[in-house]
Amino acid sequence: MDQPHLPFQIAEVYGGLARIDGIMIVAEKRLEFEYQTSDNVLGAVRGKIQKRTLRYADIAEVHSKEGWFSCWIEFQARTLKAFADFPQKDRKIFRITVEKKRRPAMRTALSEIEVRRSYLDADRLLKKQRRRQPVKKTGRQ
């Protein structure tokens, strides 16, 4: 099965001096972000390509909004460690911007993320239920 991927940008990095262009890949157990930072003035100075991952278990909520010219996806973390390696100031929320022409890909990625998060929640509930059930004795008397 092909993994959905979505090009994104982050405009305000390092106090507005830089921007990020990248791709979000919806993998089976986590989100993968590959990105490159460039200066906001000329775009000529580029950093190395970075790769960060975000486990579905570390995501508390996902929000999105579609505007006239662009859209965005906002990930809210369960813990402060979730976004510790990401290039941003806020450690609780990670927001990426998506071009208007990428809306169908954004919707596909969002639905895939929600499906994977719901599977994870269902597995968590099943494990919790199994721990609560008493063990049946199967000995003959």
PLY file of the C-alpha trace (Angstrom):
ply
format ascii 1.0
element vertex 141
property float x
property float y
property float z
element edge 140
property int vertex1
property int vertex2
end_header
0.00 0.00 0.00
1.30 3.44 -0.92
1.92 5.76 2.01
0.20 9.15 1.67
2.61 12.06 1.56
1.96 15.77 1.75
4.22 18.74 0.88
4.16 21.45 3.55
5.76 24.72 4.64
6.40 26.49 7.92
6.83 30.21 7.27
7.93 31.65 10.62
11.00 29.83 11.90
13.82 31.36 13.96
11.92 34.59 14.53
10.88 34.95 10.89
14.42 34.70 9.52
13.90 31.27 7.99
11.26 29.01 6.50
10.87 25.29 6.13
9.83 23.30 3.07
9.15 19.62 3.57
7.12 16.47 3.06
4.97 14.70 5.65
4.72 10.93 5.13
1.91 8.98 6.80
3.59 5.72 7.79
2.06 2.75 9.60
3.16 3.55 13.17
4.21 7.20 12.94
4.31 10.39 10.91
7.61 11.13 9.21
8.65 14.70 8.42
11.47 15.36 5.96
12.31 19.04 5.61
14.91 21.61 4.72
15.35 25.04 6.30
16.19 28.04 4.11
16.63 31.74 4.78
13.52 33.87 4.35
15.24 36.71 2.48
16.65 35.12 -0.69
16.06 31.43 -0.10
19.62 30.82 -1.22
21.06 29.58 2.06
19.75 26.10 2.73
20.43 23.73 5.59
20.80 19.97 5.51
17.72 17.83 4.95
16.37 16.79 8.33
14.11 13.89 9.26
11.87 13.79 12.34
9.22 11.29 13.39
6.06 11.70 15.44
4.38 8.64 16.91
0.58 8.53 16.75
0.57 7.79 20.48
2.17 11.21 21.08
-0.64 13.10 19.30
-3.48 14.29 21.53
-5.49 16.09 18.82
-5.31 17.00 15.14
-7.02 20.11 13.77
-7.13 21.49 10.26
-8.50 24.55 8.52
-8.94 25.40 4.87
-8.52 29.06 3.93
-8.72 30.95 0.65
-5.05 30.65 -0.25
-3.67 27.94 2.00
-4.63 25.35 4.58
-3.00 24.21 7.76
-2.80 21.16 9.98
-2.15 21.54 13.68
-0.93 18.68 15.85
-1.35 18.96 19.61
1.07 16.91 21.71
0.36 14.63 24.67
3.80 15.38 26.15
6.38 18.14 25.73
8.91 15.59 24.47
6.83 14.92 21.33
7.98 18.09 19.53
11.29 18.61 21.31
13.33 17.90 18.14
11.14 19.95 15.80
12.34 23.43 14.72
9.79 25.61 16.45
9.26 27.63 19.57
6.03 26.06 20.81
6.50 22.59 22.31
2.78 21.78 22.64
1.57 22.51 19.11
3.13 21.83 15.72
1.51 23.58 12.74
2.28 23.01 9.07
0.89 25.01 6.14
-0.32 23.31 2.96
-0.86 24.95 -0.43
-4.45 25.27 -1.67
-3.81 22.97 -4.63
-2.80 20.20 -2.18
-6.20 20.07 -0.42
-7.16 16.61 -1.73
-3.82 15.20 -0.54
-4.31 16.93 2.82
-7.76 15.40 3.26
-6.40 11.95 2.37
-3.53 12.32 4.84
-5.85 13.56 7.60
-8.26 10.66 7.17
-5.37 8.17 7.20
-3.98 9.77 10.38
-7.38 9.55 12.09
-7.78 5.89 11.08
-4.34 5.02 12.46
-4.98 6.95 15.68
-8.35 5.22 16.14
-6.71 1.79 15.67
-4.16 2.73 18.30
-6.92 3.85 20.71
-8.87 0.63 20.10
-5.77 -1.48 20.80
-5.16 0.50 23.98
-8.75 -0.10 25.16
-8.55 -3.82 24.38
-5.35 -4.18 26.38
-6.90 -2.29 29.27
-10.00 -4.51 29.16
-7.89 -7.70 29.10
-6.03 -6.59 32.22
-9.33 -6.08 34.08
-10.85 -9.46 33.26
-10.27 -12.19 35.85
-8.38 -15.27 34.70
-10.65 -18.32 34.37
-9.45 -21.50 36.01
-9.70 -24.51 33.74
-8.85 -27.34 36.13
-11.00 -30.47 36.61
-12.49 -31.11 40.01
0 1
1 2
2 3
3 4
4 5
5 6
6 7
7 8
8 9
9 10
10 11
11 12
12 13
13 14
14 15
15 16
16 17
17 18
18 19
19 20
20 21
21 22
22 23
23 24
24 25
25 26
26 27
27 28
28 29
29 30
30 31
31 32
32 33
33 34
34 35
35 36
36 37
37 38
38 39
39 40
40 41
41 42
42 43
43 44
44 45
45 46
46 47
47 48
48 49
49 50
50 51
51 52
52 53
53 54
54 55
55 56
56 57
57 58
58 59
59 60
60 61
61 62
62 63
63 64
64 65
65 66
66 67
67 68
68 69
69 70
70 71
71 72
72 73
73 74
74 75
75 76
76 77
77 78
78 79
79 80
80 81
81 82
82 83
83 84
84 85
85 86
86 87
87 88
88 89
89 90
90 91
91 92
92 93
93 94
94 95
95 96
96 97
97 98
98 99
99 100
100 101
101 102
102 103
103 104
104 105
105 106
106 107
107 108
108 109
109 110
110 111
111 112
112 113
113 114
114 115
115 116
116 117
117 118
118 119
119 120
120 121
121 122
122 123
123 124
124 125
125 126
126 127
127 128
128 129
129 130
130 131
131 132
132 133
133 134
134 135
135 136
136 137
137 138
138 139
139 140
